[in-house]
Amino acid sequence: MQSSIDNQLSNHSIHNTNMNIRAQRYQRDLIDKAAELLGKTRSDFVLETACREAQEVLLDQRVLTLDTESFQAVQLLLDAPPSDNPKLRQLMTMTVPWET
């Protein structure tokens, strides 16, 4: 499912403004490798990625307004102890490769 930003980017084939950034050579090379893997130009990759991240930042700042009853129901769910999850418990006890 494409986000609205992705749809806006794909619906406009003509770019009408410039953005210039400075980067370290290793950053440019990293971006170029990722863009190439996706079959995109550097500019398209950077623009799409930056817009997706900007959208996430903005979405994280949304305020939800609830009536008292709904708020109390959410509070009860958040305050309740977590249910037992054996797979999560096993995962949390595993040693990760970068710590060995």
C-alpha positions in Angstrom: 0.0 0.0 0.0 1.6 3.3 -1.1 1.5 6.3 1.1 0.1 9.6 0.0 3.6 11.0 -0.3 4.6 8.1 -2.6 1.5 8.7 -4.7 2.3 12.4 -4.9 5.9 11.6 -6.0 4.8 9.1 -8.7 2.1 11.4 -10.0 4.5 14.2 -10.8 7.1 13.5 -13.5 8.4 17.0 -13.6 10.3 18.4 -10.6 9.9 22.1 -10.2 12.4 23.0 -7.5 16.0 22.2 -6.5 17.4 20.9 -3.3 21.2 20.7 -2.7 22.9 18.9 0.1 26.5 18.2 1.0 27.5 14.7 2.0 30.6 12.7 2.8 31.9 10.5 0.0 31.0 7.3 2.0 27.4 8.7 2.5 27.1 9.3 -1.3 28.5 5.8 -2.0 26.1 4.2 0.4 23.1 6.0 -1.1 24.3 5.1 -4.6 24.5 1.4 -3.7 21.0 1.4 -2.2 19.5 3.4 -5.1 21.1 1.0 -7.6 19.7 -2.0 -5.8 16.2 -0.5 -6.2 16.8 0.6 -9.8 16.4 4.3 -8.9 18.5 7.4 -9.5 20.3 8.9 -6.5 17.9 11.9 -6.6 14.8 9.8 -6.7 16.1 7.5 -3.9 17.0 10.4 -1.7 13.8 12.3 -2.3 11.5 9.3 -1.8 13.4 8.2 1.3 13.4 11.7 2.8 9.7 12.2 2.1 8.8 8.9 3.7 10.8 9.7 6.8 9.3 13.2 7.0 5.8 11.7 6.8 6.6 9.3 9.6 7.9 12.2 11.8 4.7 14.1 11.1 2.5 11.1 11.8 4.2 10.5 15.1 3.2 14.0 16.2 -0.5 13.4 15.7 -2.8 14.0 18.7 -5.6 11.6 19.4 -8.6 12.9 21.3 -10.8 10.4 23.2 -13.9 10.7 25.2 -13.5 9.8 28.9 -14.9 6.3 28.5 -12.5 5.5 25.6 -9.5 7.0 27.4 -10.2 4.9 30.5 -10.5 1.8 28.3 -7.1 2.5 26.7 -5.6 3.2 30.2 -6.8 -0.2 31.4 -5.2 -1.9 28.5 -1.9 -0.1 29.0 -1.9 -0.7 32.7 -2.7 -4.4 32.5 0.2 -6.8 32.8 1.4 -8.3 29.5 0.1 -11.7 28.6 2.6 -14.6 28.6 4.3 -14.9 25.3 6.8 -17.9 25.2 8.2 -17.0 21.8 9.0 -13.4 22.9 10.5 -14.7 26.2 12.7 -17.1 24.1 13.7 -14.3 21.8 14.6 -12.0 24.6 17.0 -14.7 26.1 18.9 -15.3 22.8 22.4 -14.0 22.4 22.6 -11.6 19.4 25.5 -12.2 17.0 27.0 -8.7 17.6 27.4 -9.5 21.3 29.3 -12.7 21.0 
